[in-house]
Amino acid sequence: MDKKYKFSMLNKFAILFISCTLLSLASCKEEEKVNEGLPLPVVSLKEQNASKGFEYIGSIEGVETVEIRPQVDGILEEIYVDEGDFVEKGQPLFKVNSQPYMEDYKNAMANVALERAKVEKAKSDLDRLQPLIDNEVISEVRKKSVEADYQVALSSLERAQAQAANMRINLNFTTIKAPVSGFMGRIPKSPGNVVKQTDEKPLTILSKVDDIYVYFSMSESDYLYYERAKNDTLYNKMNNKVKLVLADGSVYEHTGKVDANSGQIDRNTGSITLRARFQNPDTLLRSGNTGKILMEEIYPKAILVPQSATTFIQDKKFVFVLDENNIAQRKEIITEGRSGDNYIVSSKSLSPKDRIVLSGLDKLANGIKVKPIERGRLLSQVQE
């Protein structure tokens, strides 16, 4: 075997040895990399402010909502305003035919004049008899009779005056005026229709909407929870201000406050009606609008877990919690509600500074090591 052949064989063995060595090192490094764990995003929990919302369907009414009804019967002659107009208190709205009431008033005033003349005659008779009584020309009995006639005449005059005043009131009622300032509602009748005091429907509804009321109902259990939570000072507390979600889904810019309730649970529905008051300076809201009342329960020291970090097994929720060695363990959590995209988790389930895996949960199982990633950087140890 010549030297050239031996040298060639040595080179091959050397190359093979070096290749094996490099492959072994690469394999070790890969094994070492795998041992670091599965890189997944992790968050360290902490206590923070949060709120949980409750929604209830509400109906909106003006603080002053008045049904305008005729107080006398007759033909509707004039309508001075239009639907949706803003009117001032005392402004004429409708005119009922006043001619019959004017005639009644004239007759009543004529009767007053007649009764006044009777009083004057009775007074004159009494004055004429007084000297005769003083001189004992006529008896005291005659005097009492004349005095009685005078008192009857006075009473008749007062009755006639009262009837005339009543006729005057009815005459004034033929012009229907706004009892409060506000916006006109729908006007179902037109001039020429007969209107009566006994009509089922009003002529219109007048609403003062500088402030508005929102009436909403909640179940008996919700009401008990609300009453307890609004006075709670130890942990969570019901916010005394409420929001209004309008029909288009937008949140009304002014907050309101619950200021009254019906005081009784409806036995048929098992619910109680509450009232919230809102300012309405731009008169955006009108009587008849609908919306949703949004009540918030404040959690000053809440533990929040993103909904995306949870898994479900039957009706239970779970998260993956990392121990000090970054080993994932599935843990059941008890939630108390939602705040945005997060669950509010009971302190019995998780504690501040616990670390949970945010995503990639389908790759995890109990006992798998995780390489924590938080805010774009690797975490090699539990945060203090």
Secondary structure, DSSP 8 states (H G I E B T S, - for coil): --HHHHHHHHHHHHHHHHHHHHHHHHHHHHHHHHHT-EEEEEEE--EEEEEEEEEEEEEEEEEEEEEE--SS-EEEEEE-S-TT-EE-TT-EEEEE--HHHHHHHHHHHHHHHHHHHHHHHHHHHHHHHHHHHHTTSS-HHHHHHHHHHHHHHHHHHHHHHHHHHHHHHHHHHTEEE-SS-EEE------TT-EE-TT-SS-SEEEEEEEEEEEEEEEEHHHHHHHHHHHT--SS-EE-SEEEEEETTS-B-SS-EEEEEE-SS-BTTTTEEEEEEEEE-TT----TT-EEEEEEEEEEEEEEEEEGGG-EEETTEEEEEEE-TT-BEEEEEE-EEEEETTEEEE-TTT--TT-EEE-S-GGG--TT-BEEEEETTEE--S---
